[in-house]
Amino acid sequence: MKARWISFIIVLACVGLIYIIGKALPSELAPMEDRSRIRASILATEGTDFDYMDKVVFDVAQKIIDSIPEKRVVLSFAPGFGGGGGSNMAMISMGLSDPSDRKRTQDEVAKQMNRMFGKYSNVRVLTVQEQTISVGLGSRGSLPVQYVVQHLDFQKLKERLPKFMEEVSKSPVFQGFDLNLKFNKPELQITIDRLRASELGVSVLDISNTLQLALSGRRFGYFIMEGKQYQVIGQVDRDNRDDPLDLKAFYVRNRNGDLIQLDNLVTITESANPPQIYHFNRFKSATVSAGLAPGKTLGDGIKEMERIAGIVLDDTFTKSLSGSSRDFAESSSNTLFAFLLALILIYLVLAAQFESFIDPFIIMITVPLALAGAVLSLDMFGQTINIFSQIGMIMLIGLVTKNGILIVEFANQKRRAGVAKMEAAVDSAVARLRPILMTTLATTLGALPIALSLGSAGKSRIPLGVVIVGGMLFSLVLTLYVVPALYTFLSRKKKAVADEI
């Protein structure tokens, strides 16, 4: 009787261990793999011209990137090309030497670069490491945390986003952040005095063509010189188009062929507007991207974004995830569904095999024992809950129930032969010790190289090995005591067996 209560306490303790430690474990999509590649994204304020950004890119590449001893190759992309945006965005991609040829990891190099980039106050330089798993479109090579804020009213987005970004900048969870929807791109709005233009014999089309020919860099044609073809591009000199007031110095011809200064026909006002309006699921949206501070995981970043949204945004806003964050959320829900489906499927198969609903329940008591060992091992070795550790937990269901099957099946055979319930349970644990020990050690030793990260590109799979090794060893010790004890309490009569003594 005492053994039964101790077994119940052990099972309840394992369930509590799973809940407490599992809730405290950091979560992410997958551990960062050392792929010998780091990207630096350079962001300046809206309206920054190409020449200035080109100088910044050159300065970052020469003073910082070239000082990294682990670098192997460096590619600098011109503003507006590699950055995937306007002239205020650029990118530098750095390839590192092989992990075996350097003393520091990719993450350590990235952290040093982040510290060095802190000296730039006129631009923001963000270090980006490619995620180990990149499922969603656009998630490869982007900042890990991507939180989408949506609203039908664009004015409300414009009102709340600055407050949202202010909270993001204060948060210790994030290191480096960006917002794709910006409201500070400088623009010149030209208003034509149509009455004045009509009096002077100038049409709106004439004014439009004059501005286009002077500023757009339009291609008019080609010419061939010394066997090479060149483009003919029309544009005024740089000195005559850098200042907004230069527009008023342009001249346009009227119907009589006279030159009329543009200053007499237009009014120029400066304003700031978004360079582009984004939509997500048909809603006007803005995507907040953020990097993670050292020691923080993707799960921490998403929780922090939700916390900030709860403070700043009201119920009329719609929130969503994108990029790696969306991959993380979808993989977590899919893995939980697969875990529950595996439990139900194994239970039904065992119920059909044993022709009982009680015996499969006794066998599956081994599952919480193994999961407790899994989460305890993850906590001890500083690992996280991710897609690999979750796959390991699903594997544990099949691996550890095998031990319970060996004990319960042998005990049932004993009882059918007329042996008492207590004696059958003890005999089954003793008789099945050797096969349980052999299969457990074989599985554990097979997963040990994964847990030790032996071989190239094995760091991301460490949680998988840790879960299998820790779960199997932990459940091995407890299964031989808990399963026989609960068998004596829960098992029912078997055919050809008299009432228990």
Sequence and secondary structure as in RCSB ss.txt:
>XXXX:A:sequence
MKARWISFIIVLACVGLIYIIGKALPSELAPMEDRSRIRASILATEGTDFDYMDKVVFDVAQKIIDSIPEKRVVL
SFAPGFGGGGGSNMAMISMGLSDPSDRKRTQDEVAKQMNRMFGKYSNVRVLTVQEQTISVGLGSRGSLPVQYVVQ
HLDFQKLKERLPKFMEEVSKSPVFQGFDLNLKFNKPELQITIDRLRASELGVSVLDISNTLQLALSGRRFGYFIM
EGKQYQVIGQVDRDNRDDPLDLKAFYVRNRNGDLIQLDNLVTITESANPPQIYHFNRFKSATVSAGLAPGKTLGD
GIKEMERIAGIVLDDTFTKSLSGSSRDFAESSSNTLFAFLLALILIYLVLAAQFESFIDPFIIMITVPLALAGAV
LSLDMFGQTINIFSQIGMIMLIGLVTKNGILIVEFANQKRRAGVAKMEAAVDSAVARLRPILMTTLATTLGALPI
ALSLGSAGKSRIPLGVVIVGGMLFSLVLTLYVVPALYTFLSRKKKAVADEI
>XXXX:A:secstr
 HHHHHHHHHHHHHHHHHHHHHHHS B SS     SEEEEEEE  TT  HHHHHHHHHHHHHHTGGG TTEEEEE
EE TTTTTSSSTTEEEEEEEE  GGG SS HHHHHHHHHHHHTT SSSEEEEEE  S   STT TTS SEEEEEE
ES HHHHHHHHHHHHHHHHH TTEEEEEES  S EEEEEEEE HHHHHHTT  HHHHHHHHHHHHS EEEEEEEE
TTEEEEEEE   GGGTSSGGGGGG EEE TTS EEEGGGTEEEEEEEE S  EEETTEEEEEEEEEE TT  HHH
HHHHHHHHHHHH  TT EEEE HHHHHHHHHHHHHHHHHHHHHHHHHHHHHHHHT SHHHHHHTTHHHHHHHHHH
HHHHHTT  B HHHHHHHHHHHHHHHHHHHHHHHHHHHHHHTT  HHHHHHHHHHHTHHHHHHHHHHHHHHHHHH
HTT STT GGGHHHHHHHHHHHHHHHHHHHHHHHHHHHHH    TT     
